[in-house]
Amino acid sequence: MTLIQKVRCVLVLAGLPLYSTAAQTNGFCWNVRQAGAVAGGQEDCTGVFQKLLDDAGRAGGGVVEVPAGRYRINTGLSIPANVTLKGIYLVPPTLHRGSNGELTGSVLLAYAGRGTTNGLPFIRLAGDNAAIAGLVITYPDWKQTDVPPVPYPPCVLSEHTANVGVSDCLLLNPYEGIRLVGAARHWIRNVIGYPIKRGIYVDDCYDIGHIENVHFWPFGVSYAPENPFCKWVNTRGVAFELARTDWEYVFNTFCFGYGVGYKFSNSAHGSANGNFLGLGADSCQRAVVVEQAQPPGLLISNGEFVGRWSSTDAVCLDIGPQTEGKVSLVNCSFWGPIDRCVWMKSGTGQFTASACHFVNWDNRGVGSPAIQVDAGKAIVQGCTFAQKGLDVQVSSNVVSVLLTGNQAPGGFRVNNQAGKNTQAALNE
């Protein structure tokens, strides 16, 4: 047993607090309860939290511990470099409530910024290696009856940093969840919640960020597709948005009930490329929207995409007319209330689908194809189509379309308006 461990044991047996000035100075322990934070949810604890965070930062880094309790934060918190604000959870918590109906665990009550998107964020990851972990962050003034929803600044923001992180957290109904701008090598992992307007936004990132095991689902919401609040999110909300980011890695993520599940946009800094494995988007008006992509492309594998419940015009993959890079799908599945599974509109881009499964489309019964190629280049190979109908429609404006080795009940059906620009072989 080390000397530090012996000291801890003596203090515990003597009933003395572990938090002390010496402990702060040595970067040993910062505990908000022992420093005076009241966990009842009524008294503002911002000052206590921020003092410990600053003390840890001045000591060169450390972990500020948040024991179980409900802590009111009125004006937001800034996490210095090399400091982690850490609650009790080692897994992403869901919506657990105690016998009194209150949220349990390490809960931060966010009161700052109501009514504007331009104020200070609730949590600012202000320096390199700043992080939060094991927390529930909730907005007590949120009401499902507020439609349109009341705006707030981002729940978590980091700008021009490196190696910042959010892990094992529940973000309960923030207006915007996590915004990362110029935050190289960020690590967002094991995060759940139901951000309203936007879940995660990344831009100006030039050194591989990671987003892993993120689950955006209507926690804390009484869900119905036509409920005014749910419909607002389901037509206007965006779960994941990536602008300029170089080789972003996004693994095992899921969203439910958004207007757009995954949006690849184009900022002043540019657009995205990256590796996207295990994406899920259920009940989305547009599961994936590609406004722009870098030439190396968007590599999407093992995705499952579902149209918005009760929608008549949902498109699962919508590739816009300005897209220049390649969009590549491998082993993805499309099902549910869908009008078109894929709509390729770009004259300068390329779309490829390999070993994908198209279960449902044309939910209005008007003859919509599973895949519509209006322009550019496309390859569809080794895919299966599970219902009878028009499988692929090719317009006269395409540059090149290759259709090989596909299967469909009753035969693979193609409406080819491009003549020799379309080549088809070895289809069922």
N, C-alpha and C positions, 0 to 999 in steps of 0.2 A: 504494500500500500504506500502510495506516495505521501509526501508531507501535506500536500494540498488536500488529498482525500482524507487524511487523518484529521485535519482541521475541520473539514466539513462534518465528519462524524461527531466530533466533540461539540460543535455548534448545535447540531441537530439534537443530540442527547441532552444538551443543556437548555434546549428550548429557545435558543437565540437565533435571530434572523441571519440568513446567509448573506444578505445584501449589506455591504459596508463600503466606506470610502476607500479602504485598502483594496477591496475586491474590484471597485471601479477602476482604480489606478492600474491594477495589474491585468485588466481585461478579463477578469475571472467570471463575474456574474453580475448581470443587471436584470432585476426583476421588478416589474411595474407595481405589483401588489405590495412588495416589501418597501418600495419607495414611496408609497402613499396613495396609489391609484385606487379609487373606490369602484367596486365591481357591480354596483347595483343598477347602473344604467341611467342615473339621474344627474350625477355630478360630472362636470366637464373634466376629463382626464388628459386633455391635450398637453398641458404644460408638463405633467409628470412624464408622459411618454416621450415628448420631444427632448426633455432634459437628459433622459437616459440615452436616447439615440445620439445626442450630441456628445455626451460623455464617452460613449463607446467609440464614436468617431475620432475624438481627440486622443483616445488611448491607442489608436492604430487599427481598431476594428474589434468586433465581438458580437455576441448574440444577446439581444434584449428579449427577455422571456415574458410571455403574456400568459399567466395561469388562467384556468377556466373562470369565466365571469363575463359580464356585459359592461363594456366600457364606452362611455359617451365621448365622442371626439367632435368638437364643434368647428375646428378651423383647419383640419388636415395635418398631415405629418410628412416630414422630409427625412428620408433614410440616407445617411452619409455613406461614403465609400467604405467597403469592407465590413458593413454592418448588416445584420439580419434581424428583423422583427419577427419573432417566432412564437406561435401559439402551440397548443397541445397536440394538434393532429399530425399524424404521420401518413394518413391517407386522405384523399379529398373528401371532406364531410358533405353529407346531404342535409336535408332539412329536418334535423332532430330538435324536438322541443321537450322541456321538462314537464313536471306535473303541474306547474303554474302556467304552462303554455308558452313560456319564453324559450328562445333559442339557447342551446347549450354549447359548451366548449368555450374556446377563446373567441369572443364575439366583439367586434368593433361596430359601434353605432355611428353611421356617417350622417352628420347633419350639415356639413359645409356645402355651400355652392348651389343651393336649390334655386332653380329658375333661370340659370344661365349655363352655357357651355364654355364660357370664356374665363371662368374663375380659376383659382388654384386647384390642382387635382387633390383628391382625398389622400392618396399616397403618391409621393414623388420619390422614385428611385434616383437619387440625386448624384450618385458617384459610382465609379466602377465597382463591381462585385456587390452592390447593394441588393438586398433581397427581402421578400416577405415569405413566410411559410406557416402552414398549420393554422390559418385564421378563417373565421367567418366574417365577412363584411356585409352589412345589411343597411338599408336605407329606411329608417322607421317611418318617414313621412310619405313613402310611396303608397299609392292606392291604385287598385286596378280600375277604379271608376274614373281616373284622370285620363281622358282621351281628348286631344293628343297627350301623350305622357309628358310630365314635367321634366324639362332638361336639367342636367347636372354636368359639371366638368368630368373628365375621365376619373374612374375609380383608381386606376394605377397609370402613371405616366413616367416615361423615362426618355430623356433627350441627350444625345451626344455622350453616351456612356459605353461601357463594354462589360460583358459578363453579368448583366443584371438578371434577376430571377424572380419568378412567382411560382410557388409549388404548394400542393396540398391545401388549396384554398377553395372556399365557396364564396362567389360574388353574387349576392342575392339582389337581383333587379336593379343594378346600376343602369344609368342611361347609356353610358359607354364603359366597357369593361377595362381593357388594357390598350394603351397607345404607346407604341415604341417608334421613335424617330431618331435615326442615327445611333441606334443601340446595338452595336456589333456583338455577335455571339451571345445573344439573349437566350435564356432557357425558361420557357413557359411549360410547365409540366404538372399533370394531375390537378387540373383546375376545372371546376364545374360551376354552373350558374345559369342565369337567364338575362344577360344584358339586353337592353331594349332596342336602342338605335343601332349599336354596333358592338360586337363582342371583342375582337382583337383587330388592331390596325398596325401594320408594319410599313415603314418607308425609310429611305435613305440608309439602308443597311448593306454594307459591302463585304461583310465577313460572316458568313453562314450562321443564321439563327436557327433555333430549334423550338418547335411547338409540338408537344406530345401529350397524349392522353387528356384531351380537353373535351368536355361534354357540356354543351349548351342546350338545355331542356327547360320547359316551363316550371321550374321549382318555385313554389310559393304562389302559383297562379292557378285559378280555377279555369282550366282550359276548355275552350270550345271554339271551333274554327271561325264562327261568325260572331263571337263575343267582340264588342268594339275594340277592346284593348288587344286581344289576341289577333284580330284581323289587322290592326295597325302594325303590329310587329311582323305579321305574316305577309304583309305587302310592302312594308317600308324598311324593316330592319335588315341588317347585314350581320351575319355571324362572324365570318372571317374575311378580312380585306387585306390584300397584299399589293402594295405599290412597288417602289424600287427596293428589291431585296435580291441579293446574289446568292443563288443556291440555298434558298430556304429549305429546311427539312421539316415537313409536317407529317406526323405519324399518329394514327389511331385517334382521330378526332371525329366528333359527331355534333350535329345541330338539328334542332326540331323547331318547326313553326316560324321560319324567317322568310322575308321577301326574297333574299338571296342568301344561299348557304355559304358559298365561297366566291369572292369577287376578286378578280385580278385586274387592278385599275392602273392608270397611268398618271403619275404625279409630275411635278417639275423636275424631279430627279430621275424619272424613268419608270420602268416596269419590272416585272419579276421573272425569274426562272427558278426552278427548284424541283425537289423530289417529294412527291405527295403519295403516301402509302396509307391505305385504310381510311379513306375519307367517307363520311356518312352524312347525308342530308335528307331528312325526312320532312314531309309536308312543307316543302319550299316552293314558292312560285317560280323561282329560278334556282335550281340546285347549284349550278356553277355558271358564272358569267365571266367571260374573258373579254375585256376591253382592249388589252394590249399584253404582249408577252415578249420577252427578249428572244433573240434568235436561237439560243440553245434549247428553249422551250420549257413547257410544263409537262412533267412526267408523272402521270396519275395512274396508280395501280390499286386494284382491289377496292374500288369505290362502290358504294351503293347509294342510288339516287332515286328519290320519290317525289312526285309532284304534290302540290298543295292540296290538302283535303278540301273538297267542294269546289275546286277550281276547274274551269273549262279550257284554259289556255296555258297551262304550265309547260315550260320547256326545261329539261334537266340540264343540258349543256348548251349554252348560247354563246357562240363565238362571233364577236362583233366585227363590223366591216373594216376596222383599222388594225386588227391584229396582224402582226408580222411574224411572230415566232410560231413554232410548231406546238400543237396540243396533241398529246399522245395518251391514249387510254389503253390499259391492259387489264383484262380480267375484271371488268366492271359490270354491274347489273343495274337495270332500270325497270321500275315497276310502279304500279299505283295509278292515280289519276293524272295521266300525262297526255298532252296533245302531240308534242314531238319530243323524242328522246334527245336528239342532237340536231342543232340548226347551225350550219356552217355558212357564214356570210362574208368571210374575208377573201378578197381577191389576191392578197399577197401572202397569206398564211397557208399552213398545212395542217390537216387533221388526220389522225390515224386511230382506228379502233381495231384491236386485236384480241381475240378470245373473249369478247364481251357478250353479254346476254341481255336481250331486249324482250322483256316480258309483256309489258303493256304500253299502248300508245293509242292515239286517235280516240280519246275518251268521249268526244262529241259525236263520233260516227260520221264524220264529214270527209273521210278519205285522207287524212293527214298521214304522212310517212313516218316511220320510226326515225329515219335519218334524212334530213334535207340538206343538200349541198347546193348552195346558190352561186358559189364562186370559189376560186383558188384550187388547191389540190387536196385530194383525200384518198386514203386507202382504208378499205374495210375488208378484213381477212379473218377467216376462222371464227366468225361470230355466229350466234344462234338467235333466231327470232321465234318467239313462242306463240304468237297468234297470227291468224290469217289477216292479210291486208297488204298495203303497200309498204314494202320494207325500205327502199331507198328511192329518193327522187333526186335527179341530177338536172340542173338547169343548163341552159345554153351558154352561160357565161363561164363555166368552169374551165380551168387550164388542163387538169388531168384527174381522172378518177379511176382507181383500180379496185375491182370487187372480185375477190377470190376465196374459194373454199368456205362459203357461207351456207347455212342450212335454215330452212323455214318450212313449216307444215304446208303441204300442197305446192311447194316450190318457192324459190326465192324470186320475189317480184321487184322489178326495177322500172321506174319511169325515166327513160333516158332521153333527154332533149339536147345532149351534147355530141351526138354522133360518135365519131372515132375518138373523141377525147375521153370517152369512157371505154374501158376494157374490162370484160367480165369472163371468168373462166372457173371451171371446177366447182360451180355452185350447185346446190341441190336442185 
